[in-house]
């Protein structure tokens, strides 16, 4: 076999190995970098119960819980809960509980935690409350993790 041919084969093999190493390194860096993208979990809300309580004396009650999105085992304390277009508001306690006494009517209720980004606001729109009605709501507060 020709010595020049052997040298050429060795050079080509080295170049190929180098290209493979660069390609694998690039893929690894891209994957490592993409893992640093934030993970965003959206907020949501649901009415889980309605009942009549004559002791409310013709008023109505909105109550329930705020949890971290994705886990009903993680109460969300100090979330802001308010009725859109009014001064009625409250915050969730250390266990995620909240309540708001209101007059019967149609309301939009919102919940936002301490991240104060609108995309994490959970909303129930056009919720109608009758006299003496209690409505139980669960808010799941979304989050962003780095």
N, C-alpha and C positions, 0 to 999 in steps of 0.2 A: 504494500500500500504506500502511496505517496506521502511523504512527511508533511507537505503543504496541505494536503487533504485532511490529514489527521488534525493539524493545527486549526484548520477552518471548522471542522466538526466540534472541536473543543471550544473554540470561540463562540460558535452558534449555541452550543449547549449552555455555556456560561451566560450568554445574553438571554436565552430563554428562561433560565433559572432566575435571573435578575428580574425579568418582566413578571414572572409568576410571583416572586417575593414582593415586588412593588404592588401588584394587583391585590394580593392577599392583605398586605398592610393597609392599602387604601380602603378596602372593604371593611376591615376591622375598625379603622378610624371613623368611617361613615356610621357604622353601627354604634360605636361608642358615643359619638356626637349626637346621634338621633335619640339616644336614651336620655339625654338631658332635656328634651322637649317637655314642657309641662303637660301633665295629665289633667284634663278638665272633666269634672263630674257635674252635670246640670242639676238644677233645683226643680222640685216638683211639689205638688200639694194634692191632697185628696180629702173629701168629706167621708168620714168613716161611720158616722152615726147621727141620727136625728131623734129627738124625743121631746115630749111635752112635760113641762114642770110647772104646775099651777102656782108654786111658791114664787115664781118670777113676777107675779102681779102685772101681767100684760107686757112686760119687757121681754127681751130675748138675750141669749147668752151664746157667745162664740168661745169655745175653749178647745184645748188640745195640747199637742206636743210638737216640739221642733227637734229633729234628729239630724245628724250629719248624713249626707246622701250616701246611700249604699250600706248603712248599718243602723238598724233600729235599736241596737245596743249602745249607741253613742249619742246621748242627749247633747243638744246644742244650747248652751247657756248664753244669755245676753243677746239673743236675736231680736231684732225690732219687728214687731207685728203692728200693722196699722190698717185703718179703713181709709181707702182712697177718697180724697175730697173732704176729709173731716179732720178734726183734731183728736179723734179717738186713736190712742196707741198704747202699747204696752211692750214689755220685754219678757223673754222667756227666763225662767228661774234656772238654778243650777241643775235641775233635773229635766230641763227642757219644757216644763209646763207653762201655759199661759192661759189667760181668760180676758174677755172683753164683754162688758154688759152694754147692750145697745137697744135702741127702740126697734120695733118691728119695721122692716123695710127691705130694700134691695141694695146689696153692698158688694163692693169689690174689696177683698182683703188681701194684703200683701205681707210677705215676710222676707227680711233681708238680714243676714248676719253681719259680723263685723268687717267683712271684706269690702263692703260698700261698692261693689261692682254690679251694675244693673243686670248683667247676664246671670247673676246668682239670685235674682229676686223670684220667689215662688208666688204665684198668683192664683186666686180663685175669683172669677168674675161673675157678676150678676147672681149672687147668692141671695135667695129670698128667705127672709125670716118672718115667721108669723108670731103673734102674741104668745108668750109662754113657751116658745120653742128654744131648745138647746141644740146646737150643732157642734159636733166634735170633728176636728180637723187634725190631720198630720201634715206637717211641713217637713220636707227633706231638703236640707240646705246643701247646695252644691259647693264645690271647692276646686281649687287649683293647687296641684302639688308640683314642685320643681324637681 
